[in-house]
Amino acid sequence: MIFMENPRKYGRPPFRAALIHGGPGAAGELAPVAVAMSSEISILEPLQTADSLDGQVAELKAILEKEKIGPLVLAGFSWGAWLAFILAARHPALVKKIILISSGPFEEKYVHTITEARFARLSMAERAEAAELIKQVESPVATGRAGAFARLGVLLSRTDAYNPEPEDAESGNPVILDANIFQRVWKEAVQLRRGGDLLSCASMIKCPVTAIHGDYDPHPAGGVSEPLGAVIKNFNFILLKDCGHRPWAEKDAKQKFYEILKKEIG
C-alpha cells in the first residue's frame, strides 16, 4: 500500500501532536479530528502500512524521527491507543504524553463483554451476519476478506455509536481499509495482551498518560481505567457521558471531547 503523503500534515510547523489511527488497517480515520484541531494546533497524521505489530512500531518511530521535532503528544484511537502506548514504552524519548482515545481493554478478563455489548445492540439477523463476517475476517483464506472487513465495519459503527452525527457531516480524506493488515497485526496484538506483555509496557513509560473513553463504548471503560490506574502513577481517566466509540462523531459528546483533547495536548 502506497500513500502519496505520510504523515499527512495539518497546520504549520512546529507540530505539537500526532494522531494515531485504529484498525489496525483503518488508515486516515482520524482526518476529521485533525481537520477540526488544525486551526489551533498543528497536527501530524501518520498512516500505518506495516503488516506486523513490530513493523508498525518501527514505522511510526521512523516517521516521528524523520520530522525532527522532538517529543510529541501521541493521541491514539482504539488500536492506535495501544500502538502509542507500546511506542512510548520502547522509545520514551519520542513521546511527551500519551492520550488513549477509546482504547481496547489492557487485560484479557475484560474482553468478553465487548462482543456481548455489540451483539445485544443488533437484530438477530445482524448478529448472524456479524458472526459470519468475523469468521471471514479472521480466516487464513484471504478471498472475500476485504469485503467482509468493510461490511463488518458498517455493522460495528452502529453498535458502537450512541447518538452519531450523519456520516456526511465528517470531513477529511477517506479511510483506507486493509483487511490483511488488520488480520495480521491484530492477531499479534491479542497475544501481547493475553500474555500480559501489553500491560507490562507501563513499567517503561515515563510520560503522563490520559485516557478518554465514552460511557456507551462497548470496549469497557474499566478495562482501561483499572489496569492502568494501578500501575501508572501519572494517569488521568476521563469518562464522556452519552458517548460511543468515536467521540468526535457523537452529537452529544464531540464538543466536550474536543475541549478535553485540546487541553490535554496543551
Backbone torsions as a table, in degrees:
resi	resn	phi	psi	omega
1	MET	NA	131.2	-177.5
2	ILE	-121.2	132.8	175.9
3	PHE	-112.2	139.0	179.5
4	MET	-65.6	-34.7	-179.3
5	GLU	-134.1	122.4	178.0
6	ASN	-152.5	108.5	9.7
7	PRO	-83.2	157.0	167.4
8	ARG	-72.7	145.6	-175.8
9	LYS	-123.9	134.5	-178.6
10	TYR	-126.5	123.2	-175.8
11	GLY	85.9	-177.7	-177.3
12	ARG	-102.4	149.7	175.0
13	PRO	-59.6	154.3	4.3
14	PRO	-80.2	142.9	178.2
15	PHE	-82.3	138.5	-175.3
16	ARG	-107.6	-19.4	-176.7
17	ALA	-150.3	155.5	172.9
18	ALA	-122.0	133.2	178.3
19	LEU	-99.1	122.8	-173.6
20	ILE	-107.7	114.9	-173.7
21	HIS	-73.3	167.3	-178.0
22	GLY	-97.9	-148.3	-176.3
23	GLY	118.8	-98.9	-9.3
24	PRO	-56.7	154.3	178.4
25	GLY	93.5	26.4	177.4
26	ALA	-124.5	56.9	-174.9
27	ALA	-62.0	131.9	176.0
28	GLY	92.7	1.6	-174.6
29	GLU	-71.8	-15.2	178.5
30	LEU	-95.3	10.5	177.0
31	ALA	-56.1	-42.4	178.4
32	PRO	-60.0	-35.7	178.3
33	VAL	-69.1	-43.8	179.4
34	ALA	-60.8	-43.2	179.4
35	VAL	-63.0	-45.4	-178.0
36	ALA	-64.9	-32.2	-176.3
37	MET	-86.7	-23.8	-164.6
38	SER	-69.1	-16.6	177.1
39	SER	-70.9	-20.3	-179.4
40	GLU	-117.4	-30.4	-175.7
41	ILE	-134.2	128.7	178.3
42	SER	-77.2	132.1	-168.1
43	ILE	-125.8	141.2	166.5
44	LEU	-102.8	143.5	174.7
45	GLU	-125.7	86.9	177.1
46	PRO	-66.7	147.4	178.7
47	LEU	-116.5	121.8	-175.6
48	GLN	-87.3	121.6	-176.6
49	THR	-117.0	-13.1	-178.3
50	ALA	-70.3	150.8	-176.4
51	ASP	-108.0	28.3	171.4
52	SER	-142.8	158.6	-179.1
53	LEU	-63.5	-51.0	179.0
54	ASP	-61.3	-34.6	178.5
55	GLY	-64.9	-39.1	178.8
56	GLN	-69.2	-38.0	176.2
57	VAL	-62.5	-46.9	-179.5
58	ALA	-64.1	-39.4	179.6
59	GLU	-64.0	-45.7	179.6
60	LEU	-64.6	-42.0	176.9
61	LYS	-57.6	-45.6	-178.1
62	ALA	-64.2	-39.4	179.8
63	ILE	-64.6	-45.5	-178.7
64	LEU	-66.4	-40.4	179.7
65	GLU	-67.3	-34.8	-178.9
66	LYS	-63.9	-31.9	-178.2
67	GLU	-73.7	-21.2	176.1
68	LYS	52.1	52.1	-176.4
69	ILE	-122.8	10.9	178.0
70	GLY	79.9	-176.2	-177.6
71	PRO	-59.6	138.0	-179.7
72	LEU	-118.4	159.2	165.9
73	VAL	-78.6	127.1	176.4
74	LEU	-105.9	117.8	176.2
75	ALA	-109.0	105.7	-175.9
76	GLY	-106.2	137.3	-179.8
77	PHE	-106.0	128.6	175.2
78	SER	56.8	-118.5	175.6
79	TRP	-56.2	-35.9	-179.9
80	GLY	-61.4	-26.5	175.3
81	ALA	-64.7	-44.8	176.8
82	TRP	-63.1	-42.7	-178.6
83	LEU	-61.7	-43.3	177.2
84	ALA	-62.8	-39.7	179.8
85	PHE	-63.2	-46.7	-179.7
86	ILE	-65.9	-43.1	179.4
87	LEU	-61.5	-42.8	-179.7
88	ALA	-63.8	-32.5	177.4
89	ALA	-71.4	-40.7	-176.1
90	ARG	-83.2	-29.9	-175.2
91	HIS	-136.7	66.7	-173.0
92	PRO	-61.1	-25.7	-178.4
93	ALA	-67.2	-17.2	-177.9
94	LEU	-88.4	-11.3	-168.3
95	VAL	-122.3	124.6	178.0
96	LYS	-86.5	-36.5	-178.0
97	LYS	-162.9	150.8	174.9
98	ILE	-113.6	133.6	171.4
99	ILE	-117.9	115.1	-178.7
100	LEU	-95.3	112.1	-178.9
101	ILE	-103.8	116.2	176.5
102	SER	53.8	46.3	-178.0
103	SER	-67.6	152.5	168.2
104	GLY	-71.7	160.6	179.8
105	PRO	-64.6	149.0	-176.0
106	PHE	-92.9	-4.6	176.8
107	GLU	-132.4	148.2	-173.4
108	GLU	-63.7	-30.6	-174.4
109	LYS	-63.9	-16.1	-179.6
110	TYR	-93.5	-9.5	-165.9
111	VAL	-69.1	-38.0	-172.8
112	HIS	-60.2	-25.5	-176.7
113	THR	-72.9	-18.5	-177.9
114	ILE	-65.8	-54.2	-179.9
115	THR	-65.0	-38.3	178.1
116	GLU	-58.7	-45.9	-179.3
117	ALA	-66.3	-42.4	-179.3
118	ARG	-65.9	-47.4	-177.4
119	PHE	-66.3	-30.0	177.9
120	ALA	-65.9	-20.6	-178.8
121	ARG	-96.6	3.3	179.3
122	LEU	-109.6	156.4	171.9
123	SER	-72.5	168.4	179.9
124	MET	-59.8	-42.2	179.9
125	ALA	-64.9	-40.2	179.4
126	GLU	-67.9	-35.1	177.2
127	ARG	-62.5	-44.5	179.5
128	ALA	-63.2	-42.3	179.0
129	GLU	-64.2	-45.2	-179.3
130	ALA	-61.4	-41.5	179.7
131	ALA	-61.8	-40.8	179.0
132	GLU	-69.2	-39.4	179.3
133	LEU	-64.3	-39.8	178.3
134	ILE	-61.6	-41.0	177.5
135	LYS	-60.9	-42.3	-179.1
136	GLN	-66.5	-41.6	-179.4
137	VAL	-66.0	-38.1	-177.3
138	GLU	-85.5	-9.5	-177.8
139	SER	-67.0	144.4	175.0
140	PRO	-68.9	-14.6	177.7
141	VAL	-84.3	120.0	-173.2
142	ALA	-77.2	-20.8	-177.3
143	THR	-58.4	123.8	178.3
144	GLY	83.9	-4.1	-175.4
145	ARG	-65.2	-41.1	-176.6
146	ALA	-62.8	-45.7	179.4
147	GLY	-65.1	-40.0	179.2
148	ALA	-64.8	-39.6	180.0
149	PHE	-63.1	-43.5	179.6
150	ALA	-66.0	-44.4	-179.3
151	ARG	-67.0	-39.6	177.7
152	LEU	-61.5	-38.5	177.6
153	GLY	-60.6	-37.8	177.9
154	VAL	-63.8	-45.9	-179.8
155	LEU	-64.1	-44.8	-176.7
156	LEU	-70.8	-26.6	176.5
157	SER	-64.2	-27.8	176.6
158	ARG	-75.6	-43.8	-177.8
159	THR	-70.6	-27.2	-172.0
160	ASP	-90.2	-6.8	-174.7
161	ALA	-104.3	142.8	176.7
162	TYR	-90.7	-60.5	178.8
163	ASN	-144.7	78.3	-169.3
164	PRO	-77.7	152.0	169.1
165	GLU	-68.4	154.1	172.6
166	PRO	-58.3	146.1	-175.5
167	GLU	-58.5	-34.9	-177.3
168	ASP	-74.8	-3.3	177.1
169	ALA	-80.0	-15.0	179.6
170	GLU	-88.0	142.0	-178.9
171	SER	-116.4	172.7	177.6
172	GLY	114.2	-177.9	-178.9
173	ASN	-72.6	152.6	179.4
174	PRO	-66.5	150.9	176.6
175	VAL	-74.6	134.7	179.4
176	ILE	-104.4	105.8	-176.5
177	LEU	-88.9	139.4	176.4
178	ASP	-138.2	103.7	-176.7
179	ALA	-67.4	-30.5	-179.4
180	ASN	-69.7	-40.0	175.3
181	ILE	-61.6	-44.8	179.7
182	PHE	-57.7	-51.1	-174.4
183	GLN	-61.1	-42.1	-175.6
184	ARG	-76.7	-45.9	-176.2
185	VAL	-72.2	-42.3	-176.9
186	TRP	-64.9	-35.4	177.4
187	LYS	-59.1	-42.0	178.5
188	GLU	-70.2	-38.3	-179.0
189	ALA	-64.5	-40.8	178.6
190	VAL	-61.0	-42.2	178.3
191	GLN	-65.9	-35.4	178.2
192	LEU	-62.7	-42.7	178.4
193	ARG	-70.5	-44.7	-175.8
194	ARG	-60.4	-36.1	-179.4
195	GLY	-85.0	-2.0	179.7
196	GLY	85.8	-1.6	-176.9
197	ASP	-72.8	-26.7	177.9
198	LEU	-64.4	-52.2	-179.1
199	LEU	-65.4	-32.7	-178.8
200	SER	-66.4	-17.2	175.5
201	CYS	-59.5	-24.7	-177.4
202	ALA	-57.5	-32.4	-177.6
203	SER	-67.3	-17.9	-178.2
204	MET	-103.4	-1.2	-178.3
205	ILE	-87.4	126.3	-175.5
206	LYS	-103.1	-15.2	-173.1
207	CYS	-97.2	165.6	173.9
208	PRO	-64.7	150.7	178.8
209	VAL	-129.2	127.4	174.2
210	THR	-121.1	135.7	175.5
211	ALA	-114.6	132.6	175.7
212	ILE	-116.3	126.0	-171.8
213	HIS	-142.7	140.7	176.7
214	GLY	-85.5	143.4	-178.5
215	ASP	-74.3	-11.0	178.5
216	TYR	-105.7	1.2	179.9
217	ASP	-66.1	128.4	176.4
218	PRO	-60.2	-27.1	174.4
219	HIS	-70.9	116.5	-170.6
220	PRO	-64.6	131.6	179.3
221	ALA	-59.3	-37.3	-179.8
222	GLY	-63.4	-24.9	178.6
223	GLY	-71.5	-12.5	175.2
224	VAL	-106.2	-51.2	-173.4
225	SER	-66.3	-40.3	-174.7
226	GLU	-73.7	-52.2	179.9
227	PRO	-63.1	-45.0	-176.8
228	LEU	-73.6	-36.1	177.7
229	GLY	-61.9	-25.8	-178.5
230	ALA	-84.1	-18.7	-172.7
231	VAL	-124.2	-13.2	179.7
232	ILE	-112.3	121.2	-176.3
233	LYS	-68.4	-46.6	-177.0
234	ASN	-97.0	71.3	-175.1
235	PHE	-125.4	134.2	-179.5
236	ASN	-128.7	126.4	-179.4
237	PHE	-115.1	129.1	-178.8
238	ILE	-123.5	120.5	179.3
239	LEU	-102.2	124.0	179.8
240	LEU	-93.1	129.5	-180.0
241	LYS	-76.2	143.8	176.8
242	ASP	53.5	51.5	-174.1
243	CYS	-140.2	132.4	176.8
244	GLY	-93.1	-148.7	-171.2
245	HIS	-75.2	-28.8	-177.2
246	ARG	-114.4	87.6	-171.6
247	PRO	-58.6	-34.6	-177.4
248	TRP	-68.8	-15.6	-178.3
249	ALA	-105.1	7.6	-178.0
250	GLU	-97.9	124.9	-177.8
251	LYS	-57.3	-41.2	-172.5
252	ASP	-86.4	-15.0	-171.7
253	ALA	-121.1	-14.3	-170.2
254	LYS	-64.5	-37.7	179.8
255	GLN	-62.9	-46.0	177.8
256	LYS	-63.5	-40.1	178.9
257	PHE	-58.4	-48.3	-179.1
258	TYR	-66.4	-35.8	177.1
259	GLU	-61.1	-45.4	-179.5
260	ILE	-66.9	-44.2	-177.2
261	LEU	-62.6	-44.3	179.1
262	LYS	-63.0	-41.8	179.9
263	LYS	-65.1	-41.5	-177.8
264	GLU	-70.2	-33.5	176.8
265	ILE	-70.5	-36.9	175.2
266	GLY	78.2	NA	NA
